[in-house]
Amino acid sequence: MVHGFDWPDRFVVGTVGEPGARTFYLQVRDGREVVSVALEKQQTALLALEIDRVLDELRTQDGNPFHVPEGTPVELRDDEPLDAPVIERFRVGRMGLGWDPSTAQIVIEALPLAVEDDDEDGMDAAPEPDERLVVRIPVGSARAFALRTREVVASGRPLCPLCEEPMEPDGSHECGVPDDLS
């Protein structure tokens, strides 16, 4: 089953839970259809980084033929929470990012975490996924998506100044940084 969205009404990253125990979701809505898939914080951060990288590359093309904005158009910002209820379709294992110059859209594909099976020759083989999410968004919306995603990732627990790992909400941390340095 392919959950395909071309120019959806809404495409965002959001979380459920408290910092340190958050679940990240990629959520898309078009009309009354809403699809939410869970992903890791690192996948979320990398997706935003790569979208910005692609947009920045496109922007440097002679004359900026795809009208890629440098920043996020204010009218495209979306600071609202995820649409409730958040029902997880699948947990993302692999993601793909592409560019379609014929429509001037960023294309994001999310595939579920694969369960590997042993085949006859003893080699592990990942089966073809039963589901996938494919979202196509214009460049301005992609810029807004990347900004929101970076903000959501950064809104978690503060990082340790020495090892840069997340600290607990009570200020405790395993690397042994004294409380007055944290």
VEXZANU-509456 format. One record per residue: residue in three letters; x, y, z negated of N, C-alpha, C in turn; residue number from 1. Coordinates in pm, 1 decimal, padded with zeros to 6 digits. Layout:
<rs>
 res     n.xx     n.yy     n.zz    ca.xx    ca.yy    ca.zz     c.xx     c.yy     c.zz   n
 ALA        X        Y        Z        X        Y        Z        X        Y        Z NUM
...
</rs>
This chain:
<rs>
 res     n.xx     n.yy     n.zz    ca.xx    ca.yy    ca.zz     c.xx     c.yy     c.zz   n
 MET  00084.2 -00117.0  00000.0  00000.0  00000.0  00000.0  00088.8  00123.4  00000.0   1
 VAL  00062.9  00213.2  00091.6  00137.1  00338.7  00098.4  00045.4  00450.1  00050.2   2
 HIS  00091.4  00519.9 -00053.0  00022.1  00639.3 -00099.9  00087.0  00754.9 -00025.7   3
 GLY  00027.9  00795.2  00086.2  00085.9  00899.2  00170.2  00015.1  01031.9  00153.2   4
 PHE  00093.2  01137.6  00134.3  00038.7  01271.9  00116.6  00114.3  01368.1  00207.0   5
 ASP  00042.0  01436.8  00292.1  00098.9  01535.5  00382.4  00040.7  01671.3  00344.2   6
 TRP  00122.7  01762.4  00295.0  00080.4  01892.9  00246.9 -00021.9  01876.8  00133.8   7
 PRO  00011.8  01807.2  00025.5 -00084.0  01787.3 -00084.5 -00117.6  01918.4 -00154.9   8
 ASP -00228.7  01915.2 -00228.0 -00269.6  02032.0 -00306.4 -00170.3  02060.8 -00417.9   9
 ARG -00111.6  01953.8 -00474.2 -00019.4  01970.7 -00587.3  00082.3  01857.3 -00586.1  10
 PHE  00209.1  01891.1 -00615.9  00315.9  01792.6 -00627.1  00411.5  01843.9 -00733.5  11
 VAL  00417.5  01773.9 -00848.5  00495.8  01821.7 -00961.8  00562.4  01707.2 -01037.1  12
 VAL  00659.9  01745.6 -01118.8  00716.5  01657.3 -01220.0  00669.3  01709.9 -01354.1  13
 GLY  00632.9  01617.9 -01442.1  00592.7  01654.9 -01577.1  00624.9  01541.0 -01670.6  14
 THR  00598.5  01561.5 -01797.6  00629.8  01459.2 -01897.4  00510.7  01434.8 -01989.1  15
 VAL  00514.9  01317.7 -02049.8  00420.9  01281.7 -02154.9  00506.1  01238.9 -02273.5  16
 GLY  00478.5  01293.2 -02391.6  00555.4  01258.1 -02510.6  00643.4  01372.6 -02556.6  17
 GLU  00707.8  01348.9 -02669.7  00794.5  01448.5 -02732.4  00938.8  01431.9 -02683.1  18
 PRO  01018.7  01541.7 -02684.9  01159.7  01529.5 -02647.1  01227.6  01415.5 -02723.3  19
 GLY  01300.2  01336.2 -02650.6  01365.2  01218.4 -02707.5  01284.7  01092.2 -02682.8  20
 ALA  01155.8  01109.3 -02655.9  01068.1  00994.5 -02628.3  00972.8  01029.9 -02514.2  21
 ARG  01019.2  01113.8 -02420.9  00934.7  01156.0 -02309.0  00939.2  01053.0 -02197.6  22
 THR  00827.5  01041.8 -02128.0  00822.5  00967.4 -02002.9  00802.5  01070.4 -01893.1  23
 PHE  00886.5  01063.1 -01790.1  00879.6  01155.9 -01677.8  00789.9  01097.4 -01569.7  24
 TYR  00708.3  01183.3 -01511.3  00617.9  01141.4 -01404.2  00630.8  01233.8 -01284.9  25
 LEU  00625.5  01173.5 -01168.6  00611.1  01242.8 -01042.5  00462.4  01230.2 -01011.7  26
 GLN  00393.8  01343.8 -00996.4  00249.0  01338.5 -00976.9  00210.7  01418.8 -00853.6  27
 VAL  00122.8  01360.6 -00773.7  00074.3  01426.5 -00653.0 -00078.2  01420.9 -00653.1  28
 ARG -00137.7  01532.7 -00609.5 -00283.6  01539.9 -00601.2 -00322.6  01600.0 -00468.0  29
 ASP -00421.3  01538.7 -00405.6 -00481.1  01592.6 -00284.8 -00630.9  01569.1 -00297.2  30
 GLY -00705.1  01677.4 -00309.8 -00848.1  01663.9 -00335.1 -00868.6  01596.6 -00469.3  31
 ARG -00943.9  01487.5 -00469.4 -00971.9  01415.5 -00593.6 -00873.5  01301.4 -00618.0  32
 GLU -00789.3  01272.4 -00520.7 -00692.1  01162.3 -00534.9 -00568.3  01211.6 -00608.8  33
 VAL -00533.8  01139.9 -00717.3 -00415.9  01171.5 -00796.8 -00333.7  01043.6 -00811.6  34
 VAL -00204.8  01051.9 -00782.3 -00114.4  00938.6 -00799.6  00001.9  00984.7 -00887.2  35
 SER  00030.1  00906.2 -00991.2  00140.6  00934.5 -01082.9  00232.7  00813.8 -01086.6  36
 VAL  00363.0  00838.3 -01071.5  00462.7  00732.4 -01083.2  00566.8  00775.2 -01186.1  37
 ALA  00611.4  00680.9 -01267.6  00709.2  00709.4 -01373.1  00849.9  00699.6 -01316.1  38
 LEU  00937.7  00785.1 -01367.0  01077.2  00779.2 -01325.8  01165.2  00820.5 -01441.9  39
 GLU  01293.3  00794.6 -01427.6  01390.3  00826.9 -01531.5  01428.8  00975.0 -01523.1  40
 LYS  01471.2  01029.0 -01634.4  01512.8  01169.0 -01640.6  01624.8  01196.3 -01539.2  41
 GLN  01719.8  01104.1 -01528.1  01831.9  01122.7 -01435.8  01783.4  01124.9 -01290.5  42
 GLN  01686.6  01039.5 -01256.9  01630.5  01040.3 -01121.9  01563.5  01174.4 -01094.4  43
 THR  01493.5  01225.2 -01195.0  01422.8  01351.5 -01183.8  01521.1  01464.9 -01155.7  44
 ALA  01627.1  01471.4 -01234.6  01727.9  01577.3 -01218.5  01795.8  01567.8 -01082.6  45
 LEU  01829.2  01446.4 -01040.9  01895.8  01427.5 -00911.7  01805.2  01466.8 -00795.8  46
 LEU  01676.5  01436.8 -00805.8  01582.3  01473.8 -00700.3  01580.0  01625.0 -00681.9  47
 ALA  01571.0  01700.8 -00791.1  01570.6  01847.1 -00782.0  01700.7  01898.7 -00721.1  48
 LEU  01811.9  01843.5 -00764.7  01942.4  01884.3 -00713.6  01953.1  01860.4 -00562.9  49
 GLU  01909.9  01743.8 -00518.4  01919.7  01709.2 -00376.1  01822.9  01789.8 -00290.2  50
 ILE  01703.8  01818.0 -00341.2  01610.8  01902.0 -00265.0  01672.0  02039.5 -00245.2  51
 ASP  01726.1  02098.1 -00351.6  01790.1  02229.2 -00338.2  01908.6  02223.8 -00241.9  52
 ARG  01986.8  02115.2 -00245.4  02101.1  02102.3 -00154.8  02054.3  02101.9 -00008.8  53
 VAL  01950.6  02023.7  00020.9  01898.4  02017.4  00157.7  01844.9  02153.9  00200.4  54
 LEU  01769.2  02218.6  00114.1  01713.0  02350.0  00147.7  01822.7  02453.8  00168.4  55
 ASP  01926.2  02449.9  00084.7  02037.4  02544.6  00099.8  02111.0  02521.9  00231.5  56
 GLU  02127.2  02395.7  00270.2  02190.2  02366.0  00399.9  02105.3  02418.3  00514.9  57
 LEU  01976.9  02395.4  00508.9  01886.6  02441.6  00615.3  01886.1  02593.6  00624.3  58
 ARG  01896.1  02658.2  00510.0  01893.9  02803.9  00504.9  02014.7  02866.0  00575.1  59
 THR  02125.4  02793.1  00577.0  02247.7  02846.4  00638.8  02248.6  02831.4  00790.7  60
 GLN  02151.4  02759.3  00846.3  02146.4  02747.1  00992.2  02122.7  02884.0  01053.5  61
 ASP  02181.6  02906.9  01167.7  02176.4  03036.8  01234.0  02033.4  03088.3  01246.1  62
 GLY  02007.3  03200.4  01181.1  01876.0  03263.2  01187.8  01771.8  03203.4  01095.2  63
 ASN  01809.8  03106.1  01011.7  01716.7  03040.2  00918.6  01586.6  03003.4  00991.5  64
 PRO  01596.7  02917.0  01094.4  01479.7  02889.7  01179.4  01360.5  02826.7  01107.6  65
 PHE  01382.5  02765.2  00991.8  01271.8  02701.3  00920.8  01216.7  02789.0  00809.0  66
 HIS  01267.2  02913.3  00799.3  01219.2  03011.1  00700.9  01227.2  02957.0  00558.3  67
 VAL  01342.6  02899.2  00525.5  01364.3  02845.3  00391.4  01388.6  02960.5  00295.4  68
 PRO  01306.0  02972.4  00190.6  01328.1  03082.2  00095.7  01451.3  03056.5  00009.3  69
 GLU  01517.5  03165.5 -00027.5  01634.1  03153.5 -00115.1  01591.0  03113.2 -00255.9  70
 GLY  01484.3  03173.4 -00302.9  01431.8  03144.4 -00436.3  01292.1  03086.2 -00425.1  71
 THR  01228.1  03076.0 -00539.6  01093.4  03019.8 -00543.8  00990.3  03130.2 -00524.4  72
 PRO  00907.0  03119.0 -00421.9  00798.7  03216.6 -00405.6  00707.6  03211.7 -00528.8  73
 VAL  00684.0  03327.2 -00591.5  00609.7  03333.1 -00717.1  00470.5  03271.9 -00703.7  74
 GLU  00407.1  03286.0 -00588.7  00272.4  03231.9 -00570.9  00269.8  03079.1 -00562.3  75
 LEU  00386.9  03016.5 -00549.1  00393.0  02870.4 -00542.1  00432.5  02806.0 -00674.5  76
 ARG  00465.7  02887.2 -00774.2  00500.0  02831.3 -00907.1  00381.6  02756.8 -00964.5  77
 ASP  00410.3  02646.8 -01030.4  00306.0  02566.1 -01096.0  00359.1  02528.5 -01233.5  78
 ASP  00307.0  02593.4 -01336.2  00351.2  02567.7 -01472.6  00245.0  02493.9 -01553.4  79
 GLU  00144.4  02442.5 -01485.7  00036.0  02372.1 -01553.8  00079.7  02231.1 -01591.8  80
 PRO  00017.9  02173.5 -01695.5  00051.2  02035.1 -01732.3  00005.6  01937.3 -01624.3  81
 LEU  00051.6  01814.2 -01637.4  00008.4  01708.9 -01545.8 -00143.0  01695.0 -01551.5  82
 ASP -00202.1  01652.8 -01440.0 -00345.2  01624.5 -01438.1 -00371.3  01501.1 -01522.9  83
 ALA -00469.6  01510.9 -01611.9 -00502.8  01399.6 -01701.3 -00626.5  01327.4 -01647.6  84
 PRO -00636.9  01200.8 -01672.0 -00540.1  01117.8 -01743.8 -00424.5  01078.2 -01652.0  85
 VAL -00306.4  01062.3 -01711.1 -00189.2  01019.0 -01634.7 -00190.3  00866.3 -01633.0  86
 ILE -00215.0  00810.9 -01516.2 -00220.3  00665.2 -01499.6 -00103.0  00624.9 -01411.0  87
 GLU -00009.9  00550.9 -01467.9  00112.6  00511.5 -01396.8  00082.0  00404.5 -01292.5  88
 ARG  00108.0  00437.7 -01164.2  00091.1  00340.2 -01055.5  00206.3  00239.8 -01054.7  89
 PHE  00328.4  00292.3 -01073.2  00447.0  00206.8 -01081.3  00561.5  00288.1 -01137.0  90
 ARG  00669.8  00216.8 -01175.7  00793.5  00280.8 -01221.0  00887.4  00283.6 -01100.8  91
 VAL  00943.8  00400.7 -01074.7  01029.5  00420.4 -00957.8  01163.4  00351.4 -00977.4  92
 GLY  01203.9  00276.7 -00875.1  01336.0  00215.0 -00873.5  01428.6  00289.7 -00779.5  93
 ARG  01381.9  00310.4 -00657.7  01463.2  00380.2 -00556.7  01383.5  00497.1 -00501.2  94
 MET  01459.8  00599.4 -00460.0  01397.5  00715.4 -00397.9  01473.6  00750.3 -00271.9  95
 GLY  01402.0  00808.4 -00179.1  01463.6  00858.0 -00056.8  01421.4  01001.9 -00034.9  96
 LEU  01508.7  01078.4  00028.7  01480.5  01217.7  00057.6  01518.1  01243.2  00202.8  97
 GLY  01429.1  01309.2  00273.8  01455.6  01337.0  00414.5  01402.4  01472.3  00455.7  98
 TRP  01429.8  01505.1  00580.8  01387.3  01631.5  00639.9  01323.4  01601.1  00773.7  99
 ASP  01203.4  01655.1  00797.1  01135.0  01638.8  00924.7  01132.5  01773.9  00994.6 100
 PRO  01222.7  01794.7  01092.4  01228.7  01925.6  01158.3  01106.0  01954.4  01244.7 101
 SER  01033.8  01851.7  01287.3  00916.7  01874.7  01371.9  00802.5  01940.2  01294.6 102
 THR  00798.4  01920.8  01162.9  00693.9  01981.9  01080.4  00751.4  02076.2  00976.0 103
 ALA  00882.6  02088.7  00970.1  00952.4  02171.4  00869.5  00911.5  02129.9  00728.7 104
 GLN  00917.9  01999.2  00702.6  00879.4  01947.4  00572.2  00989.4  01860.2  00512.5 105
 ILE  01000.8  01869.2  00380.4  01082.3  01777.3  00302.7  00998.3  01651.2  00283.9 106
 VAL  01061.1  01535.7  00298.2  00991.1  01408.1  00282.2  01054.3  01333.7  00165.2 107
 ILE  00971.3  01298.3  00067.3  01016.6  01226.0 -00051.5  00948.1  01091.0 -00052.5 108
 GLU  01027.3  00986.7 -00069.0  00972.2  00851.0 -00076.3  01016.7  00788.9 -00208.3 109
 ALA  00921.3  00732.6 -00280.1  00949.1  00665.1 -00407.2  00903.8  00521.2 -00395.4 110
 LEU  00995.1  00430.4 -00428.8  00966.8  00286.6 -00423.1  00972.3  00229.0 -00563.7 111
 PRO  00888.4  00130.4 -00592.0  00886.5  00074.0 -00727.1  01014.5 -00001.3 -00760.2 112
 LEU  01037.3 -00013.1 -00889.1  01147.6 -00092.9 -00941.0  01129.9 -00234.4 -00887.9 113
 ALA  01230.6 -00287.8 -00825.3  01220.9 -00419.9 -00762.9  01248.9 -00530.4 -00864.4 114
 VAL  01172.5 -00636.8 -00853.9  01197.1 -00758.0 -00931.6  01262.9 -00853.9 -00834.3 115
 GLU  01389.2 -00889.0 -00863.5  01463.6 -00973.0 -00770.9  01430.2 -01119.8 -00790.8 116
 ASP  01421.0 -01190.6 -00678.6  01393.8 -01334.3 -00678.5  01514.3 -01406.6 -00620.4 117
 ASP  01541.1 -01525.9 -00671.7  01644.3 -01609.8 -00611.3  01585.2 -01673.6 -00486.8 118
 ASP  01654.9 -01660.0 -00373.5  01607.1 -01729.5 -00254.1  01681.1 -01861.9 -00240.6 119
 GLU  01656.2 -01934.8 -00131.5  01707.4 -02071.0 -00116.5  01859.4 -02081.9 -00124.6 120
 ASP  01933.4 -01983.3 -00074.9  02079.3 -01995.5 -00075.2  02142.0 -01941.7 -00204.1 121
 GLY  02059.4 -01912.4 -00305.7  02112.1 -01869.2 -00434.3  02140.5 -01720.6 -00443.8 122
 MET  02116.5 -01648.6 -00335.8  02140.8 -01504.5 -00334.7  02016.6 -01433.0 -00386.1 123
 ASP  02039.3 -01326.8 -00461.4  01926.5 -01245.9 -00506.4  01878.6 -01159.8 -00390.8 124
 ALA  01747.2 -01155.4 -00373.9  01689.2 -01074.4 -00267.8  01577.2 -00990.0 -00327.1 125
 ALA  01580.3 -00862.1 -00295.3  01473.7 -00773.8 -00341.6  01358.9 -00783.4 -00242.2 126
 PRO  01241.0 -00820.1 -00289.2  01127.4 -00830.5 -00197.8  01082.8 -00692.7 -00150.1 127
 GLU  01012.4 -00689.7 -00040.0  00954.7 -00565.4  00010.4  00853.1 -00516.5 -00092.6 128
 PRO  00858.2 -00389.1 -00130.6  00767.2 -00340.5 -00234.3  00621.0 -00345.8 -00189.4 129
 ASP  00532.8 -00371.9 -00287.4  00389.4 -00374.8 -00260.4  00332.6 -00234.6 -00243.1 130
 GLU  00397.4 -00136.8 -00306.6  00349.7  00001.1 -00302.6  00465.7  00093.9 -00273.9 131
 ARG  00431.8  00211.1 -00227.7  00529.4  00318.8 -00211.2  00454.5  00450.4 -00209.0 132
 LEU  00524.4  00553.6 -00248.7  00468.8  00687.7 -00247.6  00550.0  00768.5 -00147.3 133
 VAL  00481.9  00831.6 -00052.7  00548.1  00916.5  00046.6  00477.4  01051.9  00045.1 134
 VAL  00555.9  01156.2  00016.6  00501.2  01291.0  00006.0  00578.9  01382.1  00099.9 135
 ARG  00505.2  01462.7  00175.1  00564.3  01558.3  00268.0  00520.2  01698.1  00225.3 136
 ILE  00618.5  01784.7  00196.5  00586.1  01919.0  00149.2  00665.3  02024.1  00226.7 137
 PRO  00606.3  02142.7  00246.1  00677.3  02250.5  00315.8  00790.2  02306.9  00229.7 138
 VAL  00877.1  02384.8  00293.1  00999.2  02430.6  00227.3  00974.1  02517.9  00104.7 139
 GLY  00876.5  02606.3  00107.9  00847.7  02689.4 -00008.6  00801.1  02606.2 -00126.4 140
 SER  00713.7  02510.4 -00099.5  00665.5  02420.6 -00205.5  00778.8  02334.2 -00259.1 141
 ALA  00870.3  02295.3 -00171.2  00985.1  02215.1 -00214.6  01073.9  02295.6 -00308.5 142
 ARG  01092.5  02423.7 -00278.3  01173.8  02510.3 -00364.2  01106.6  02524.4 -00502.1 143
 ALA  00974.4  02542.1 -00502.7  00900.0  02553.6 -00628.6  00905.4  02422.6 -00706.8 144
 PHE  00894.5  02310.2 -00637.2  00901.7  02178.8 -00701.1  01037.0  02161.0 -00769.6 145
 ALA  01145.3  02195.7 -00699.7  01280.0  02178.9 -00755.2  01299.3  02267.2 -00879.0 146
 LEU  01250.6  02390.4 -00875.5  01263.7  02479.5 -00990.6  01189.5  02422.8 -01111.1 147
 ARG  01064.4  02384.5 -01091.8  00987.4  02329.1 -01203.4  01056.5  02204.2 -01258.0 148
 THR  01105.5  02120.8 -01170.1  01169.9  01996.6 -01211.9  01292.3  02025.3 -01298.3 149
 ARG  01375.6  02120.5 -01257.9  01492.4  02158.4 -01338.8  01448.9  02209.8 -01476.2 150
 GLU  01342.2  02289.2 -01479.7  01292.3  02342.4 -01606.5  01239.6  02231.6 -01697.7 151
 VAL  01168.5  02135.2 -01640.8  01115.8  02023.7 -01719.8  01230.4  01941.8 -01778.2 152
 VAL  01331.1  01912.1 -01698.0  01446.0  01834.8 -01745.6  01517.9  01910.8 -01857.3 153
 ALA  01535.5  02041.7 -01840.6  01608.5  02122.1 -01939.0  01530.5  02143.9 -02068.1 154
 SER  01401.0  02118.9 -02067.6  01319.9  02146.7 -02186.0  01325.5  02036.2 -02290.5 155
 GLY  01412.3  01940.2 -02272.3  01425.1  01830.8 -02368.0  01511.3  01867.2 -02487.1 156
 ARG  01569.9  01766.3 -02547.1  01653.9  01786.6 -02665.3  01779.3  01865.3 -02630.1 157
 PRO  01830.2  01946.3 -02723.2  01955.5  02018.2 -02696.9  02071.6  01918.9 -02683.8 158
 LEU  02172.5  01959.1 -02606.2  02289.3  01873.3 -02585.7  02397.4  01902.6 -02688.9 159
 CYS  02470.0  01799.3 -02727.3  02582.5  01812.0 -02819.0  02690.3  01897.4 -02751.7 160
 PRO  02748.6  01994.2 -02822.6  02851.2  02079.0 -02762.4  02982.1  02004.7 -02732.3 161
 LEU  03005.8  01889.2 -02795.2  03129.4  01814.6 -02770.9  03113.4  01705.7 -02665.3 162
 CYS  03013.6  01618.6 -02682.9  03001.5  01504.7 -02590.3  02892.3  01523.7 -02486.1 163
 GLU  02811.8  01629.4 -02498.8  02705.2  01663.2 -02405.5  02594.6  01557.9 -02397.1 164
 GLU  02582.1  01474.5 -02499.4  02470.9  01379.8 -02508.9  02358.1  01446.5 -02586.4 165
 PRO  02231.3  01404.8 -02561.9  02120.0  01466.3 -02634.0  02128.3  01442.9 -02784.6 166
 MET  02092.9  01546.6 -02859.8  02089.6  01537.6 -03005.0  01947.5  01505.6 -03049.4 167
 GLU  01933.6  01449.3 -03167.6  01802.1  01416.2 -03221.6  01731.0  01543.4 -03265.5 168
 PRO  01596.5  01540.9 -03269.7  01522.2  01660.8 -03310.6  01560.9  01713.6 -03449.2 169
 ASP  01605.4  01624.6 -03539.5  01645.7  01669.3 -03673.6  01789.3  01722.1 -03678.0 170
 GLY  01858.6  01725.9 -03563.3  01995.2  01775.9 -03555.9  02101.3  01669.8 -03572.0 171
 SER  02061.1  01546.4 -03607.1  02160.4  01439.4 -03622.9  02210.9  01393.8 -03486.0 172
 HIS  02332.6  01337.4 -03491.1  02393.8  01294.2 -03365.9  02502.4  01192.0 -03395.8 173
 GLU  02517.0  01093.8 -03309.3  02609.5  00983.0 -03333.7  02756.8  01016.9 -03315.3 174
 CYS  02791.8  01120.9 -03241.2  02934.6  01146.2 -03216.0  03002.1  01211.4 -03336.3 175
 GLY  02925.5  01250.5 -03438.7  02985.2  01301.8 -03560.7  03012.2  01449.3 -03562.8 176
 VAL  02948.8  01527.9 -03476.7  02966.7  01672.4 -03479.8  02908.5  01724.1 -03610.3 177
 PRO  02985.9  01802.2 -03686.6  02930.4  01857.8 -03810.6  02808.2  01944.0 -03781.6 178
 ASP  02711.1  01944.3 -03873.8  02586.3  02017.2 -03854.3  02607.6  02164.7 -03823.5 179
 ASP  02712.5  02225.3 -03878.8  02731.8  02369.2 -03855.1  02782.5  02398.7 -03713.5 180
 LEU  02824.8  02296.8 -03637.1  02866.4  02316.2 -03498.4  02752.0  02288.5 -03401.7 181
 SER  02651.4  02220.3 -03447.5  02544.0  02183.2 -03354.3  02442.4  02292.9 -03337.2 182
</rs>
